[in-house]
Amino acid sequence: MFSLPYSKLPNIGLTIFSEMSQLAAQYNAINLGQGFPDYPMDDNLIAAVNKAMQDGNNQYTHTNGYPLLRQKLAEKVAELYQTNVNPETQITVTPGGTYAIYSALTSFLLPGDEVIVFEPAYDSYVPNIELCQAIPVFVRLEAPDFQIPWQTVREKISPKTKAIIVNSPHNPTGSVLSAQDMETLTEITRDTSIIVILDEVYEHLIFDDKKHESLLRYPELLERGFACFSFGKTYNCTGWKLGYAIGGEALMKEFRKVHQFNVFSCFTPTQVAFAHFLDNKSAYLELGKKMQAKRDFLLEKMKATEFEPLPSFGGYFQCYQYNGERKETGIELAKIITQEKKVTTIPVSAFYHDGGSPNQILRFCFCKKEETLEEAAWRLSR
Ligand SMILES: Cc1ncc(COP(=O)(O)O)c(C=O)c1O
């Protein structure tokens, strides 16, 4: 009989997302836990993928990504962020943003290297680091604003620091980096060999006239870093799993070595479709406004509940502080609300490796139909 000699990720079990989704299904609850839209994506984009297939784009494409798509992405970046990136050497198309982050980390991390991770954190970062036998060094972001405490970052940087991973707009809190943050990041990493990874999958989901501070606006950071993106988040097609990384030339050369032997190339028809669909600029330029309307709709409807909103300036999520009488921890509270009110959320404490401090803060996903949000708020107000 085979017995497993060891696990490379001994502490990883069922994620909170799977656990809460199972509970949502069991109690027939409205699932505002996981971050995906419950409304249809653009039919024209579906038609463009069908056409790409019918036109015969069904074999492996270039390992770095369909060339026209990379060229169009470079044009988009030049216009949005006033940065010239070379599509031949700096852009690689990946099966989603998560994979781009994984490849960026595994291209460089050696056992014992340290990576600065801000918590609450998207759940893939730490396992990615641990798979390389590297060490996550945690810096806590605190409610209500979840701003980066740069002095703590300075104190945690050591000769072993290999990378810093940042996410803006931020999941789960909706905080966004400012120009001042980017300048501090540039200054802190100057004259070091630290690699900066900026998870920008919510690049276009930004509200209240905030400006997205992409890594691509900062040439010094781009040279020492990777910006990771997701078509799934921008075009309401999270199930298509397509994204891309843009990085400094020297870094991207190493990234591609891992990429080549991991996936070789990504699904061709969607790449062909996006290469043409990117000409439709309003699809991404108007996204922030549309998503802000959803956030505002939820904020309005939730006024009648025991939940107080925290600031959210971008992404798919709005966090709420529970102000009712229950004393349970965030995880227990989220489960009770699923069972009793039939609304499922994710506790923000689950995004900290040790359960975190803001333990009655719950994350609500608002990229849902208005009727879904209205029904959820009504159930919570009863
Ligand atoms: C912060 C963050 N990064 C990356 C991803 C994943 O992007 P993709 O689906 O393209 O892998 C998500 C998805 O929820 C996310 O919230």
The ligand as a Gaussian input file, in Angstrom:
#p B3LYP/6-31G(d) Opt

LIG

0 1
 C       -6.067000      39.592000      -5.824000
 C       -6.311000      38.545000      -6.846000
 N       -5.311000      38.140000      -7.631000
 C       -5.497000      37.199000      -8.578000
 C       -6.735000      36.623000      -8.768000
 C       -6.930000      35.545000      -9.792000
 O       -7.015000      35.959000     -11.091000
 P       -7.234000      34.835000     -12.212000
 O       -8.606000      34.291000     -12.057000
 O       -6.989000      35.535000     -13.492000
 O       -6.206000      33.772000     -11.933000
 C       -7.801000      36.999000      -7.953000
 C       -9.104000      36.317000      -8.089000
 O       -9.938000      36.313000      -7.245000
 C       -7.587000      37.988000      -6.983000
 O       -8.582000      38.393000      -6.200000

